[in-house]
Amino acid sequence: MKKILSKFDYNAPVIITFTIIAAVVQLISTLPGARAFHSLFVVSRGSLLNPLFYIRLFTHVIGHSGWEHFAGNFSFILILGPMLEEKYGSKRLTFMIAITALLTGLINVLFFNVSLCGASGIVFMFILLASCGDIKEGKIPVTLILAGIAYIGKEFINSFGHDNISQLSHILGGLIGAAFGFFFAPKEGHKITPY
C-alpha cells in the first residue's frame, strides 16, 4: 500500500487542500439538518459584533449552492490552480485567494443585500492571472485583453439579466487577478521566485 501511495504527488498543496475542504463542506451541507453548518460558508449582511461575520468574509469561497456549482468552479480551479501555484508559490497563491475572498465578500455585503457563496471570484481571478502569462515590464499581454473581453465582457452583459449569479464577484475576481498579474510580474531580467 505504501508503495502505491508513493506514486502519487501532492503537487499543488494549496489547490488540492482547497478542493478537498470545499468537497467535504459540500458533502456535509447535503446532509439533512446541515443548514446551520452550511451558513458558516455563506456571507451576507449581519451584525458587526458577530465574529462569524468576519470569518464568513473568507469562508464563503468554500461553500457552494450544490454539486453542479462546486464542479463548475473546481473544474477550472484544478486546471489553472496547479500551474499558478507552481509559478507564484503556495504562500503567494494563498494570499491571492484570501484577498480575492475578502474583497468579493466585502463588496457583496456593502452594496447588495443578498447571500454569497462559491469560488467563482477565485475562478475569474485565476483565469485573468493565468492570461497575464510572462508580463514584460511596460507591456500589456494581448492574451489578458482578449480573456478580459471574453470573460469580463460576458459577465457585464449577463449582469443585466435576473439570475442567482453574482456577476460582480466574477468581474471583481477577474480585475483582482489582472492586478496581481501586474503586481507580481518579475522586474526586468528577474524571474518570479515562488514562496
GUNU-808214 format. One record per atom (N, C-alpha, C, CB): z, x, y; residue in three letters. Coordinates in steps of 0.02 Angstrom, whole numbers, padded with zeros to 5 digits, always signed. Glycine has a CB too. Layout:
REM GUNU-808214
ZXYALA
...
This chain:
REM GUNU-808214
+00000+00042-00060MET
+00000+00000+00000MET
+00000+00044+00063MET
+00061-00047+00000MET
+00041+00097+00062LYS
+00045+00141+00119LYS
-00023+00174+00133LYS
+00099+00195+00108LYS
-00058+00191+00079LYS
-00124+00223+00085LYS
-00174+00174+00117LYS
-00149+00246+00016LYS
-00170+00111+00099ILE
-00215+00061+00128ILE
-00199+00052+00201ILE
-00208-00007+00090ILE
-00135+00046+00218LEU
-00115+00037+00288LEU
-00135+00097+00331LEU
-00040+00025+00293LEU
-00136+00157+00302SER
-00153+00217+00341SER
-00227+00217+00362SER
-00139+00279+00300SER
-00267+00173+00333LYS
-00338+00168+00351LYS
-00348+00130+00417LYS
-00377+00132+00296LYS
-00297+00092+00439PHE
-00303+00052+00499PHE
-00277+00092+00559PHE
-00264-00014+00492PHE
-00311+00085+00616ASP
-00293+00120+00677ASP
-00273+00069+00731ASP
-00351+00166+00702ASP
-00212+00073+00754TYR
-00188+00029+00808TYR
-00217+00058+00873TYR
-00108+00025+00810TYR
-00283+00054+00879ASN
-00322+00092+00928ASN
-00312+00071+01001ASN
-00393+00086+00912ASN
-00291+00011+01014ALA
-00281-00014+01082ALA
-00214-00051+01084ALA
-00340-00060+01106ALA
-00158-00014+01088PRO
-00093-00045+01080PRO
-00078-00102+01128PRO
-00040+00007+01087PRO
-00099-00095+01191VAL
-00086-00149+01240VAL
-00125-00211+01221VAL
-00104-00125+01312VAL
-00188-00204+01207ILE
-00232-00261+01191ILE
-00210-00294+01126ILE
-00305-00238+01187ILE
-00197-00255+01075ILE
-00178-00283+01010ILE
-00111-00319+01016ILE
-00175-00229+00956ILE
-00062-00288+01050THR
+00004-00318+01058THR
-00001-00382+01099THR
+00053-00269+01091THR
-00039-00381+01153PHE
-00050-00441+01195PHE
-00080-00497+01153PHE
-00098-00424+01255PHE
-00129-00481+01112THR
-00162-00531+01069THR
-00113-00560+01018THR
-00222-00500+01033THR
-00075-00517+00986ILE
-00027-00541+00935ILE
+00026-00586+00967ILE
+00006-00481+00899ILE
+00054-00564+01024ILE
+00105-00605+01057ILE
+00077-00673+01076ILE
+00132-00569+01120ILE
+00017-00674+01106ALA
-00014-00738+01126ALA
-00029-00782+01066ALA
-00079-00724+01166ALA
-00050-00752+01010ALA
-00063-00791+00949ALA
+00001-00821+00921ALA
-00097-00746+00895ALA
+00056-00782+00921VAL
+00120-00808+00897VAL
+00145-00864+00942VAL
+00172-00751+00893VAL
+00138-00855+01007VAL
+00158-00907+01055VAL
+00117-00970+01042VAL
+00150-00883+01128VAL
+00052-00962+01033GLN
+00009-01020+01020GLN
+00028-01055+00955GLN
-00065-00999+01017GLN
+00042-01016+00903LEU
+00062-01044+00839LEU
+00127-01084+00846LEU
+00070-00989+00787LEU
+00177-01054+00877ILE
+00241-01089+00886ILE
+00232-01151+00930ILE
+00294-01041+00918ILE
+00189-01146+00980SER
+00178-01203+01026SER
+00148-01263+00992SER
+00134-01181+01083SER
+00115-01252+00935THR
+00084-01308+00899THR
+00133-01345+00854THR
+00025-01283+00857THR
+00192-01316+00845LEU
+00242-01348+00802LEU
+00273-01408+00837LEU
+00297-01298+00782LEU
+00292-01459+00799PRO
+00324-01518+00829PRO
+00389-01497+00866PRO
+00340-01572+00775PRO
+00398-01524+00925GLY
+00459-01511+00963GLY
+00459-01445+01000GLY
+00516-01513+00918GLY
+00401-01413+01006ALA
+00398-01346+01038ALA
+00379-01350+01111ALA
+00349-01302+01001ALA
+00382-01409+01140ARG
+00361-01417+01210ARG
+00402-01374+01258ARG
+00367-01491+01231ARG
+00468-01371+01247ALA
+00511-01331+01290ALA
+00493-01257+01284ALA
+00586-01342+01273ALA
+00478-01235+01222PHE
+00459-01166+01211PHE
+00394-01150+01249PHE
+00450-01152+01135PHE
+00344-01194+01242HIS
+00280-01183+01275HIS
+00286-01181+01350HIS
+00230-01237+01254HIS
+00335-01217+01378SER
+00343-01219+01451SER
+00363-01150+01479SER
+00396-01270+01470SER
+00386-01105+01436LEU
+00402-01037+01459LEU
+00339-00998+01476LEU
+00442-01000+01406LEU
+00281-01024+01455PHE
+00218-00989+01463PHE
+00169-01028+01506PHE
+00187-00974+01395PHE
+00196-01068+01552VAL
+00157-01108+01599VAL
+00190-01100+01667VAL
+00154-01184+01577VAL
+00150-01085+01718VAL
+00178-01078+01785VAL
+00158-01139+01827VAL
+00154-01013+01819VAL
+00206-01164+01865SER
+00194-01218+01912SER
+00247-01214+01966SER
+00195-01288+01877SER
+00240-01254+02017ARG
+00290-01255+02070ARG
+00357-01273+02041ARG
+00270-01304+02126ARG
+00408-01240+02066GLY
+00476-01253+02042GLY
+00526-01223+02089GLY
+00485-01225+01972GLY
+00588-01229+02071SER
+00643-01204+02112SER
+00642-01127+02113SER
+00710-01229+02085SER
+00647-01100+02173LEU
+00650-01027+02180LEU
+00717-01000+02156LEU
+00638-01008+02253LEU
+00765-01044+02144LEU
+00830-01022+02118LEU
+00830-01015+02042LEU
+00884-01072+02139LEU
+00778-01041+02010ASN
+00772-01038+01937ASN
+00741-00971+01918ASN
+00730-01097+01909ASN
+00778-00927+01883PRO
+00750-00862+01864PRO
+00687-00867+01820PRO
+00802-00821+01828PRO
+00681-00922+01782LEU
+00622-00931+01740LEU
+00558-00938+01781LEU
+00631-00992+01695LEU
+00564-00962+01843PHE
+00506-00969+01886PHE
+00472-00901+01894PHE
+00526-00998+01955PHE
+00511-00849+01906TYR
+00484-00782+01917TYR
+00456-00751+01853TYR
+00538-00736+01946TYR
+00487-00766+01797ILE
+00462-00741+01732ILE
+00395-00774+01716ILE
+00514-00756+01676ILE
+00390-00839+01730ARG
+00328-00876+01715ARG
+00269-00852+01757ARG
+00338-00950+01727ARG
+00282-00821+01814LEU
+00227-00793+01854LEU
+00189-00739+01815LEU
+00254-00763+01920LEU
+00223-00709+01766PHE
+00191-00659+01723PHE
+00173-00687+01654PHE
+00237-00599+01715PHE
+00216-00729+01626THR
+00205-00752+01557THR
+00153-00807+01549THR
+00270-00776+01529THR
+00131-00836+01604HIS
+00081-00890+01597HIS
+00016-00866+01565HIS
+00065-00919+01666HIS
+00002-00800+01568VAL
-00059-00774+01537VAL
-00054-00770+01461VAL
-00076-00706+01566VAL
+00007-00780+01434ILE
+00017-00778+01362ILE
+00006-00847+01331ILE
+00088-00752+01346ILE
+00025-00900+01366GLY
+00019-00968+01341GLY
-00052-00995+01349GLY
+00068-01014+01375GLY
-00072-01038+01303HIS
-00138-01069+01306HIS
-00132-01143+01289HIS
-00188-01034+01258HIS
-00181-01182+01311SER
-00179-01254+01300SER
-00199-01275+01230SER
-00223-01289+01351SER
-00225-01229+01191GLY
-00246-01244+01122GLY
-00281-01184+01092GLY
-00292-01306+01120GLY
-00298-01190+01028TRP
-00330-01135+00993TRP
-00399-01117+01022TRP
-00337-01151+00919TRP
-00436-01167+01044GLU
-00502-01154+01073GLU
-00495-01114+01137GLU
-00540-01221+01086GLU
-00447-01132+01179HIS
-00433-01096+01241HIS
-00413-01024+01225HIS
-00377-01131+01281HIS
-00368-01015+01176PHE
-00346-00949+01155PHE
-00405-00908+01130PHE
-00293-00956+01099PHE
-00445-00936+01085ALA
-00502-00899+01055ALA
-00554-00880+01108ALA
-00535-00942+01000ALA
-00566-00925+01155GLY
-00615-00910+01208GLY
-00593-00850+01249GLY
-00624-00971+01253GLY
-00529-00848+01267ASN
-00505-00792+01307ASN
-00500-00727+01267ASN
-00436-00809+01336ASN
-00472-00731+01208PHE
-00460-00669+01171PHE
-00522-00641+01137PHE
-00407-00681+01120PHE
-00575-00680+01131SER
-00637-00650+01107SER
-00662-00600+01158SER
-00691-00705+01093SER
-00657-00615+01222PHE
-00676-00568+01275PHE
-00626-00510+01279PHE
-00682-00604+01343PHE
-00562-00527+01277ILE
-00510-00475+01284ILE
-00516-00424+01228ILE
-00440-00507+01283ILE
-00529-00446+01166LEU
-00534-00400+01110LEU
-00599-00359+01111LEU
-00531-00438+01045LEU
-00650-00383+01146ILE
-00712-00344+01152ILE
-00707-00294+01209ILE
-00771-00391+01164ILE
-00684-00316+01267LEU
-00682-00272+01326LEU
-00619-00230+01330LEU
-00689-00313+01388LEU
-00563-00257+01308GLY
-00499-00225+01316GLY
-00492-00155+01287GLY
-00447-00267+01286GLY
-00512-00144+01223PRO
-00505-00077+01196PRO
-00543-00023+01235PRO
-00529-00076+01124PRO
-00602-00040+01258MET
-00642+00007+01297MET
-00606+00023+01363MET
-00712-00021+01311MET
-00579-00029+01395LEU
-00544-00019+01459LEU
-00478+00018+01449LEU
-00531-00087+01493LEU
-00443+00004+01394GLU
-00381+00039+01380GLU
-00394+00113+01367GLU
-00345+00007+01320GLU
-00448+00128+01332GLU
-00466+00198+01320GLU
-00483+00233+01386GLU
-00525+00203+01271GLU
-00520+00199+01429LYS
-00542+00229+01492LYS
-00485+00238+01541LYS
-00596+00186+01524LYS
-00443+00186+01550TYR
-00392+00188+01602TYR
-00322+00206+01576TYR
-00388+00121+01635TYR
-00311+00201+01511GLY
-00246+00215+01483GLY
-00204+00152+01476GLY
-00209+00266+01526GLY
-00156+00154+01431SER
-00115+00095+01415SER
-00071+00074+01473SER
-00072+00109+01354SER
-00039+00123+01506LYS
+00006+00106+01562LYS
-00032+00075+01620LYS
+00044+00168+01585LYS
-00088+00106+01637ARG
-00127+00080+01694ARG
-00155+00011+01678ARG
-00185+00129+01711ARG
-00178+00000+01616LEU
-00205-00066+01598LEU
-00149-00118+01598LEU
-00239-00063+01529LEU
-00089-00100+01574THR
-00032-00146+01577THR
-00017-00165+01650THR
+00030-00114+01544THR
-00019-00116+01694PHE
-00009-00128+01766PHE
-00061-00177+01792PHE
-00012-00062+01805PHE
-00125-00167+01774MET
-00178-00211+01798MET
-00169-00283+01772MET
-00247-00184+01775MET
-00149-00289+01710ILE
-00137-00356+01681ILE
-00079-00390+01717ILE
-00122-00351+01605ILE
-00025-00353+01729ALA
+00034-00381+01762ALA
+00018-00403+01834ALA
+00091-00330+01763ALA
-00018-00361+01871ILE
-00036-00379+01940ILE
-00082-00440+01941ILE
-00071-00319+01975ILE
-00130-00442+01896THR
-00175-00500+01893THR
-00137-00564+01876THR
-00231-00488+01841THR
-00091-00560+01828ALA
-00050-00617+01809ALA
-00009-00640+01869ALA
-00003-00600+01750ALA
+00024-00594+01903LEU
+00066-00610+01960LEU
+00026-00643+02016LEU
+00100-00547+01987LEU
-00030-00614+02034LEU
-00070-00640+02090LEU
-00101-00708+02074LEU
-00124-00591+02108LEU
-00127-00717+02013THR
-00156-00782+01996THR
-00101-00835+01992THR
-00194-00778+01928THR
-00042-00816+01967GLY
+00014-00863+01964GLY
+00038-00882+02034GLY
+00072-00833+01924GLY
+00046-00833+02077LEU
+00069-00846+02146LEU
+00020-00890+02185LEU
+00079-00780+02183LEU
-00044-00874+02181ILE
-00095-00913+02217ILE
-00094-00986+02192ILE
-00166-00883+02207ILE
-00086-00994+02127ASN
-00084-01062+02098ASN
-00024-01101+02126ASN
-00080-01058+02022ASN
+00035-01072+02126VAL
+00094-01110+02149VAL
+00095-01119+02225VAL
+00158-01075+02127VAL
+00064-01073+02262LEU
+00063-01079+02334LEU
+00014-01132+02359LEU
+00047-01013+02366LEU
-00044-01138+02325PHE
-00097-01181+02351PHE
-00112-01242+02308PHE
-00158-01141+02358PHE
-00087-01246+02247PHE
-00103-01302+02204PHE
-00039-01329+02172PHE
-00154-01281+02150PHE
-00037-01392+02162ASN
+00021-01424+02130ASN
+00003-01442+02058ASN
+00044-01487+02170ASN
-00023-01394+02021VAL
-00041-01404+01951VAL
-00012-01346+01909VAL
-00119-01408+01942VAL
-00005-01358+01845SER
+00018-01306+01799SER
-00040-01260+01781SER
+00050-01337+01736SER
-00023-01198+01767LEU
-00073-01148+01749LEU
-00050-01109+01688LEU
-00088-01101+01808LEU
-00095-01103+01639CYS
-00081-01059+01582CYS
-00147-01031+01556CYS
-00043-01098+01525CYS
-00142-00975+01523GLY
-00202-00944+01493GLY
-00219-00877+01524GLY
-00260-00990+01499GLY
-00257-00838+01488ALA
-00275-00770+01508ALA
-00345-00766+01539ALA
-00272-00725+01448ALA
-00370-00822+01565SER
-00437-00821+01594SER
-00443-00774+01654SER
-00456-00891+01616SER
-00392-00770+01696GLY
-00393-00724+01752GLY
-00399-00652+01728GLY
-00331-00732+01795GLY
-00364-00637+01672ILE
-00367-00570+01642ILE
-00438-00557+01616ILE
-00315-00564+01585ILE
-00468-00607+01584VAL
-00536-00600+01558VAL
-00584-00582+01615VAL
-00559-00665+01523VAL
-00581-00619+01670PHE
-00626-00606+01726PHE
-00612-00539+01758PHE
-00621-00663+01778PHE
-00548-00519+01760MET
-00531-00452+01785MET
-00563-00400+01741MET
-00454-00442+01787MET
-00559-00408+01674PHE
-00590-00361+01628PHE
-00666-00359+01637PHE
-00572-00380+01555PHE
-00697-00417+01644ILE
-00771-00419+01650ILE
-00794-00379+01710ILE
-00795-00493+01655ILE
-00764-00391+01769LEU
-00787-00355+01828LEU
-00764-00283+01828LEU
-00763-00389+01890LEU
-00706-00268+01799LEU
-00684-00199+01793LEU
-00732-00159+01748LEU
-00612-00196+01765LEU
-00752-00190+01693ALA
-00800-00157+01648ALA
-00867-00149+01682ALA
-00807-00197+01583ALA
-00886-00195+01725SER
-00950-00191+01760SER
-00952-00135+01811SER
-00965-00257+01793SER
-00894-00110+01831CYS
-00892-00055+01879CYS
-00920+00009+01849CYS
-00821-00043+01903CYS
-00916+00015+01782GLY
-00943+00074+01749GLY
-00913+00138+01777GLY
-01019+00077+01756GLY
-00954+00187+01785ASP
-00931+00250+01814ASP
-00951+00250+01888ASP
-00962+00312+01777ASP
-00906+00224+01929ILE
-00920+00221+02001ILE
-00923+00291+02029ILE
-00866+00179+02037ILE
-00975+00302+02069LYS
-00980+00366+02104LYS
-00958+00353+02176LYS
-01054+00394+02102LYS
-00924+00401+02205GLU
-00896+00394+02271GLU
-00949+00371+02321GLU
-00864+00460+02295GLU
-00933+00317+02357GLY
-00978+00291+02408GLY
-01033+00247+02382GLY
-01007+00347+02445GLY
-01035+00234+02317LYS
-01089+00193+02287LYS
-01060+00129+02259LYS
-01125+00234+02231LYS
-01100+00076+02259ILE
-01081+00012+02229ILE
-01127+00001+02169ILE
-01087-00048+02281ILE
-01098-00005+02109PRO
-01140-00014+02049PRO
-01177-00081+02051PRO
-01097-00010+01985PRO
-01241-00080+02036VAL
-01281-00141+02034VAL
-01254-00187+01978VAL
-01356-00124+02022VAL
-01229-00157+01924THR
-01201-00199+01870THR
-01142-00241+01895THR
-01178-00155+01811THR
-01103-00214+01941LEU
-01047-00252+01970LEU
-01074-00311+02010LEU
-01004-00206+02014LEU
-01125-00299+02050ILE
-01154-00353+02091ILE
-01182-00408+02047ILE
-01210-00325+02137ILE
-01221-00388+01995LEU
-01251-00438+01950LEU
-01198-00477+01911LEU
-01299-00404+01902LEU
-01147-00442+01886ALA
-01093-00476+01850ALA
-01055-00522+01897ALA
-01044-00425+01818ALA
-01044-00500+01958GLY
-01010-00542+02007GLY
-01049-00605+02022GLY
-00999-00503+02072GLY
-01114-00598+02031ILE
-01156-00657+02043ILE
-01154-00704+01983ILE
-01229-00636+02058ILE
-01161-00676+01923ALA
-01164-00717+01863ALA
-01097-00752+01849ALA
-01183-00674+01802ALA
-01043-00715+01850TYR
-00978-00743+01830TYR
-00942-00777+01888TYR
-00934-00689+01801TYR
-00936-00744+01945ILE
-00900-00773+02002ILE
-00941-00829+02033ILE
-00885-00718+02055ILE
-01007-00819+02037GLY
-01050-00872+02064GLY
-01046-00936+02023GLY
-01123-00848+02066GLY
-01047-00929+01957LYS
-01041-00988+01913LYS
-00975-01023+01924LYS
-01048-00967+01839LYS
-00921-00985+01931GLU
-00855-01015+01942GLU
-00851-01050+02009GLU
-00800-00962+01936GLU
-00883-01021+02060PHE
-00884-01052+02126PHE
-00919-01119+02123PHE
-00919-01006+02177PHE
-00976-01122+02089ILE
-01014-01185+02082ILE
-00972-01235+02041ILE
-01082-01172+02047ILE
-00941-01212+01987ASN
-00900-01256+01945ASN
-00838-01282+01981ASN
-00879-01220+01882ASN
-00817-01248+02033SER
-00756-01269+02069SER
-00766-01336+02105SER
-00735-01216+02119SER
-00829-01357+02114PHE
-00842-01421+02147PHE
-00838-01480+02099PHE
-00910-01419+02181PHE
-00833-01465+02034GLY
-00826-01518+01984GLY
-00753-01535+01973GLY
-00859-01497+01918GLY
-00742-01582+01928HIS
-00673-01603+01912HIS
-00661-01589+01838HIS
-00662-01679+01929HIS
-00620-01539+01825ASP
-00601-01523+01757ASP
-00531-01493+01758ASP
-00652-01473+01724ASP
-00506-01472+01702ASN
-00439-01444+01699ASN
-00441-01368+01696ASN
-00402-01471+01638ASN
-00492-01338+01727ILE
-00501-01266+01726ILE
-00488-01239+01796ILE
-00572-01246+01701ILE
-00450-01184+01799SER
-00435-01153+01864SER
-00488-01102+01881SER
-00364-01120+01862SER
-00541-01125+01914GLN
-00594-01080+01933GLN
-00568-01028+01983GLN
-00653-01119+01964GLN
-00519-01047+02024LEU
-00491-00999+02071LEU
-00459-00939+02036LEU
-00440-01032+02117LEU
-00426-00952+01980SER
-00397-00896+01941SER
-00451-00851+01913SER
-00353-00923+01883SER
-00507-00880+01894HIS
-00563-00841+01869HIS
-00591-00797+01925HIS
-00618-00887+01840HIS
-00603-00828+01982ILE
-00631-00792+02040ILE
-00583-00738+02062ILE
-00646-00841+02098ILE
-00519-00755+02068LEU
-00469-00707+02090LEU
-00464-00649+02040LEU
-00401-00740+02099LEU
-00463-00665+01975GLY
-00461-00613+01924GLY
-00520-00566+01929GLY
-00458-00644+01855GLY
-00579-00594+01940GLY
-00639-00552+01948GLY
-00635-00507+02009GLY
-00700-00595+01953GLY
-00612-00534+02065LEU
-00605-00494+02125LEU
-00554-00438+02116LEU
-00586-00538+02185LEU
-00500-00454+02082ILE
-00448-00403+02068ILE
-00478-00348+02023ILE
-00386-00435+02033ILE
-00517-00368+01973GLY
-00549-00318+01929GLY
-00595-00272+01967GLY
-00587-00353+01874GLY
-00634-00300+02013ALA
-00679-00259+02054ALA
-00638-00211+02098ALA
-00726-00303+02097ALA
-00585-00237+02126ALA
-00542-00195+02169ALA
-00511-00138+02129ALA
-00486-00237+02201ALA
-00487-00153+02068PHE
-00460-00100+02025PHE
-00514-00049+02009PHE
-00431-00129+01961PHE
-00575-00072+01997GLY
-00630-00026+01981GLY
-00640+00025+02036GLY
-00694-00065+01969GLY
-00637+00002+02099PHE
-00645+00049+02154PHE
-00583+00090+02166PHE
-00664+00010+02218PHE
-00524+00059+02160PHE
-00461+00094+02173PHE
-00450+00150+02123PHE
-00403+00045+02170PHE
-00466+00138+02060PHE
-00454+00187+02007PHE
-00516+00230+01993PHE
-00431+00153+01944PHE
-00568+00223+02033ALA
-00628+00264+02023ALA
-00610+00337+02033ALA
-00685+00242+02072ALA
-00639+00380+01991PRO
-00623+00452+01999PRO
-00653+00479+02064PRO
-00650+00492+01939PRO
-00617+00525+02094LYS
-00643+00559+02154LYS
-00699+00606+02132LYS
-00586+00599+02191LYS
-00740+00625+02179GLU
-00798+00668+02164GLU
-00779+00728+02121GLU
-00830+00692+02230GLU
-00813+00735+02064GLY
-00801+00792+02020GLY
-00742+00785+01974GLY
-00793+00852+02061GLY
-00707+00728+01975HIS
-00649+00718+01932HIS
-00662+00660+01885HIS
-00585+00705+01974HIS
-00629+00662+01828LYS
-00633+00606+01781LYS
-00567+00568+01784LYS
-00647+00630+01709LYS
-00568+00505+01763ILE
-00506+00466+01760ILE
-00463+00496+01705ILE
-00520+00390+01747ILE
-00400+00507+01722THR
-00352+00531+01672THR
-00312+00471+01649THR
-00306+00587+01699THR
-00324+00447+01587PRO
-00286+00390+01564PRO
-00213+00408+01554PRO
-00316+00363+01499PRO
-00169+00360+01569TYR
-00099+00371+01554TYR
-00068+00308+01529TYR
-00061+00395+01615TYR
